[in-house]
């Protein structure tokens, strides 16, 4: 029972990080029906920028929590600027092109960012400094660290903030109007290009947070670290219902739980044939089953039918 509870805790933490990235996917898709496959690399850039800032200031005597905040602020600024440039240079000229064109461009941008990161930060993995207390909280057998508590708390706060932003603010109304019909929204005083760029910037900020949390939780960074979280986050967004903010979080948490519990029990279930490194099997089998039975995802796809 202790193992199960521990794997549930691990799954919630992992799923929360998937959810942060999935929110960026689902916001962009909800506005312009584009899957930004370079989003995982934005997470990687956020982690690498945070690592650079934290490493440079490591001997300054600044407390670890403040170092983390400074690294996060730098990561958000760089990631937001980068994603804004990606949207403006790579996606905006193809907005009215056939859907295959921006999809291929997104894949190319993903590879380009990986190569640039490899040139800037070199290909070898780098240890991420321990910034928060490492003594775990004992829950009567299972344990949870300060970093994991922070990840869970941030995910809840960010989802609540995004739901408020989209449903109760002027910017949120503009986002919904642009998703419905950007041309008509423009006639009503909304600037679709500004709204789309803002959505990319918000998604980049979420990816930067996820990148720092990923690095702090697993203690290492490298130029390829964004590929698998990006793929899993896209899977989570589809699982929960692409375009649905709550669905992105539900899909991310569910995917994390399936992966963590699968990793804990996969060896026993298969008689030792498959180890924990095959845990991805459970995640993608679950995705196939859900999409077979409910193609719109668990909470339903929310994409406006444009006139």
C-alpha positions, -999 to +999 in steps of 0.1 A: +000+000+000+029+024+008+043+018-027+009+026-043+006+058-024+041+068-032+035+062-069+003+082-068+023+111-053+049+107-080+022+105-106+005+137-094+038+156-096+047+142-130+012+149-143+012+184-130+043+192-150+027+176-181-004+197-174+016+230-173+030+223-208-004+209-221-020+242-211+002+260-236-006+235-263-044+237-257-045+275-256-027+279-289-048+252-305-080+267-292-072+301-308-057+292-342-061+254-345-023+249-346-003+222-328+030+240-318+053+210-318+082+233-308+065+238-274+086+211-257+117+229-268+104+261-251+104+240-219+139+230-226+151+266-232+134+276-199+153+249-180+186+258-196+182+295-190+173+288-154+203+266-150+226+293-165+213+320-142+214+298-111+249+286-119+262+321-124+247+333-091+255+301-071+284+317-052+266+350-045+251+340-012+216+345-024+191+321-007+180+291-028+143+301-031+153+336-043+178+321-068+149+300-081+127+331-085+154+349-103+160+319-126+123+316-132+119+353-141+148+351-166+134+319-181+099+334-185+114+365-203+136+345-226+109+319-234+082+345-240+104+365-263+115+333-282+079+320-286+068+355-297+095+354-324+086+319-334+050+328-339+058+360-358+085+345-381+075+308-385+037+306-380+021+340-389+031+339-426+015+304-429-017+312-410-039+309-441-018+281-457-029+244-458-027+228-423+002+206-433+025+236-439+025+250-403+027+214-389+059+207-409+072+242-399+066+234-362+086+202-365+114+220-382+114+247-355+116+220-328+147+205-344+162+240-350+158+249-313+174+217-302+204+222-324+208+258-313+206+248-276+232+221-283+255+247-298+249+272-270+249+249-240+268+219-254+253+184-256+264+169-222+238+167-194+244+192-166+234+189-129+209+213-117+217+228-083+196+220-052+178+252-044+151+241-019+154+219+012+159+183+003+145+168+035+112+151+025+080+152+045+072+118+059+035+108+052+037+077+073+058+057+048+054+076+015+074+109+012+070+141-006+096+168-011+093+206-009+099+208-047+071+184-054+047+204-031+057+235-050+049+218-083+015+207-072+006+241-057+018+260-088-003+239-111-035+245-091-028+283-089-020+286-126-051+267-137-073+289-115-056+320-129-060+309-165-096+300-160-102+334-145-083+351-173-102+334-201-137+336-186-138+369-167-113+394-182-113+416-213-083+397-227-101+364-222-132+377-241-109+388-269-093+354-269-127+337-272-138+361-299-106+355-319-111+317-316-147+321-328-140+342-358-108+364-360-121+384-390-153+394-372-134+400-340-112+424-359-143+443-370-154+446-334-121+463-323-101+432-313-066+428-327-063+391-337-025+393-343-020+408-308-043+382-292-025+353-309+009+366-300-003+370-264-015+334-263+019+323-275+036+344-248+014+330-220+020+294-233+058+301-232+056+314-196+039+282-186+065+261-204+092+281-186+077+273-152+074+236-162+110+236-174+124+250-141+102+226-121+113+196-142+150+206-138+146+211-100+127+178-096+150+156-116+182+175-110+195+176-146+192+195-178+202+189-214+193+201-249+170+171-257+151+172-224+120+189-239+111+163-266+095+136-244+077+160-220+064+179-250+051+147-266+036+136-234+020+170-228+005+169-263-009+135-255-023+149-223-040+177-241-056+153-266-065+129-238-084+156-218-099+174-248-078+197-270-087+233-265-101+226-230-081+241-202-095+219-175-091+190-199-054+197-203-049+195-165-071+163-162-053+147-191-018+156-177-026+144-142-042+112-155-013+105-178+012+111-150-007+087-127-009+060-153+028+063-161+039+063-124+017+035-113+026+015-144+063+020-137+058+008-101+039-024-111+048-031-147+076-056-137+053-076-115+025-076-140+047-089-168+067-113-147+099-093-150+097-092-189+091-054-190+107-030-165+098+005-154+114+020-185+085+006-205+059+026-186+051+047-217+032+016-229+005+023-204+002+060-212-002+055-249-025+024-246-047+046-224-047+073-250-057+049-278-085+035-257-099+069-248-097+082-283-113+050-296-143+053-272-144+091-270-126+108-299-131+143-285-112+135-253-124+130-217-139+165-212-146+172-248-128+193-274-135+230-272-127+246-306-151+271-321-168+263-354-158+293-375-181+307-400 
